């Protein structure tokens, strides 16, 4: 519905309203190429006040705080990613002589109403900084005045890029390694009482084929055992990877993380998304995983492609949340920490 309204607003000349709708769609799905293209036309990217060209010949860009003070510790190399709330740069930490991924909140989001967006950005950064696990991207520094987060640079790119290079699906051995590593990392997070809340291929970084690292904890939630305890982060997620119960208003949980993992692995194995945008618009489940029609065993095409983890993926996609735990329990640990 939002997509149709955005197109109608554009046709009627209500460009500001249309841009707002495209931004909301892009916030739901950062990989939405149509939303990105429309938004690029309606709101061309302006030079960021967080960096500028040096007045001295031969010097490269440096991070600049909102107050205009150069933070000489970081030297920007190039942009490596841009999302609905932040831009990520490959940068050089001059103090440590180390390449880092520098995530900088979009300045316009910290303008008129900075509190909620900035607080969520910093909450996700601090939550991530407290985690130590090979399957979770490491945080080195949080600069609140500059609205920047310095993280481990994972040079292999995203799983989304890897899938784009393999339109028929990844090799079976790579899917199996990805499944076991991802589920081991989720087990660690869930044991810490943390739900990622927005698992998707663009939020998984690759050290090497089959060795993925979780990133972007901006919508993560800290689930406490005490009744009524506050949640950290924002309940959200990307519609294509939401569990069936979330489409009916249920909050993020360990079980919804597992469903998203199953949807990612399905896509890695088959080369196609579990759902289409049409499925979401009609609020229906794909026919082969709809509640009440799901067979006990994984589909033959999935077993043929990835025999080692087909049943695990199928269990993760179970319409009943508690049944997804079987898929996680079936995955063998990939390494000892």
Secondary structure as the mmCIF struct_conf table of DSSP 4:
data_model
#
loop_
_struct_conf.conf_type_id
_struct_conf.id
_struct_conf.beg_label_comp_id
_struct_conf.beg_label_asym_id
_struct_conf.beg_label_seq_id
_struct_conf.end_label_comp_id
_struct_conf.end_label_asym_id
_struct_conf.end_label_seq_id
HELX_RH_AL_P HELX_RH_AL_P1 UNK A 2 UNK A 12
TURN_TY1_P TURN_TY1_P1 UNK A 13 UNK A 13
HELX_RH_AL_P HELX_RH_AL_P2 UNK A 15 UNK A 28
TURN_TY1_P TURN_TY1_P2 UNK A 30 UNK A 31
HELX_RH_AL_P HELX_RH_AL_P3 UNK A 33 UNK A 42
BEND BEND1 UNK A 43 UNK A 43
HELX_LH_PP_P HELX_LH_PP_P1 UNK A 44 UNK A 48
TURN_TY1_P TURN_TY1_P3 UNK A 49 UNK A 50
STRN STRN1 UNK A 51 UNK A 52
BEND BEND2 UNK A 55 UNK A 56
TURN_TY1_P TURN_TY1_P4 UNK A 57 UNK A 58
STRN STRN2 UNK A 62 UNK A 64
TURN_TY1_P TURN_TY1_P5 UNK A 66 UNK A 67
BEND BEND3 UNK A 68 UNK A 68
STRN STRN3 UNK A 70 UNK A 82
BEND BEND4 UNK A 84 UNK A 85
STRN STRN4 UNK A 86 UNK A 93
TURN_TY1_P TURN_TY1_P6 UNK A 94 UNK A 97
STRN STRN5 UNK A 98 UNK A 105
HELX_RH_3T_P HELX_RH_3T_P1 UNK A 107 UNK A 110
BEND BEND5 UNK A 111 UNK A 111
TURN_TY1_P TURN_TY1_P7 UNK A 112 UNK A 113
HELX_RH_AL_P HELX_RH_AL_P4 UNK A 114 UNK A 129
TURN_TY1_P TURN_TY1_P8 UNK A 130 UNK A 130
TURN_TY1_P TURN_TY1_P9 UNK A 134 UNK A 135
STRN STRN6 UNK A 136 UNK A 136
STRN STRN7 UNK A 139 UNK A 143
TURN_TY1_P TURN_TY1_P10 UNK A 144 UNK A 147
STRN STRN8 UNK A 148 UNK A 152
TURN_TY1_P TURN_TY1_P11 UNK A 155 UNK A 156
STRN STRN9 UNK A 158 UNK A 158
HELX_RH_AL_P HELX_RH_AL_P5 UNK A 159 UNK A 164
TURN_TY1_P TURN_TY1_P12 UNK A 165 UNK A 165
TURN_TY1_P TURN_TY1_P13 UNK A 167 UNK A 168
HELX_RH_AL_P HELX_RH_AL_P6 UNK A 172 UNK A 191
TURN_TY1_P TURN_TY1_P14 UNK A 192 UNK A 193
STRN STRN10 UNK A 194 UNK A 195
HELX_RH_3T_P HELX_RH_3T_P2 UNK A 201 UNK A 203
STRN STRN11 UNK A 204 UNK A 208
TURN_TY1_P TURN_TY1_P15 UNK A 209 UNK A 210
STRN STRN12 UNK A 211 UNK A 214
TURN_TY1_P TURN_TY1_P16 UNK A 218 UNK A 219
STRN STRN13 UNK A 221 UNK A 222
BEND BEND6 UNK A 225 UNK A 226
TURN_TY1_P TURN_TY1_P17 UNK A 227 UNK A 228
HELX_LH_PP_P HELX_LH_PP_P2 UNK A 229 UNK A 232
BEND BEND7 UNK A 233 UNK A 233
BEND BEND8 UNK A 235 UNK A 235
HELX_RH_3T_P HELX_RH_3T_P3 UNK A 239 UNK A 241
TURN_TY1_P TURN_TY1_P18 UNK A 244 UNK A 245
HELX_RH_3T_P HELX_RH_3T_P4 UNK A 246 UNK A 248
TURN_TY1_P TURN_TY1_P19 UNK A 249 UNK A 249
HELX_LH_PP_P HELX_LH_PP_P3 UNK A 250 UNK A 252
HELX_RH_AL_P HELX_RH_AL_P7 UNK A 254 UNK A 270
BEND BEND9 UNK A 271 UNK A 272
BEND BEND10 UNK A 274 UNK A 275
HELX_RH_AL_P HELX_RH_AL_P8 UNK A 277 UNK A 281
TURN_TY1_P TURN_TY1_P20 UNK A 282 UNK A 283
HELX_RH_3T_P HELX_RH_3T_P5 UNK A 287 UNK A 289
TURN_TY1_P TURN_TY1_P21 UNK A 291 UNK A 293
BEND BEND11 UNK A 296 UNK A 297
HELX_RH_AL_P HELX_RH_AL_P9 UNK A 300 UNK A 305
TURN_TY1_P TURN_TY1_P22 UNK A 307 UNK A 309
HELX_RH_AL_P HELX_RH_AL_P10 UNK A 310 UNK A 316
TURN_TY1_P TURN_TY1_P23 UNK A 317 UNK A 317
BEND BEND12 UNK A 319 UNK A 320
HELX_RH_3T_P HELX_RH_3T_P6 UNK A 321 UNK A 324
HELX_RH_AL_P HELX_RH_AL_P11 UNK A 325 UNK A 330
BEND BEND13 UNK A 331 UNK A 331
HELX_LH_PP_P HELX_LH_PP_P4 UNK A 332 UNK A 333
BEND BEND14 UNK A 334 UNK A 334
#
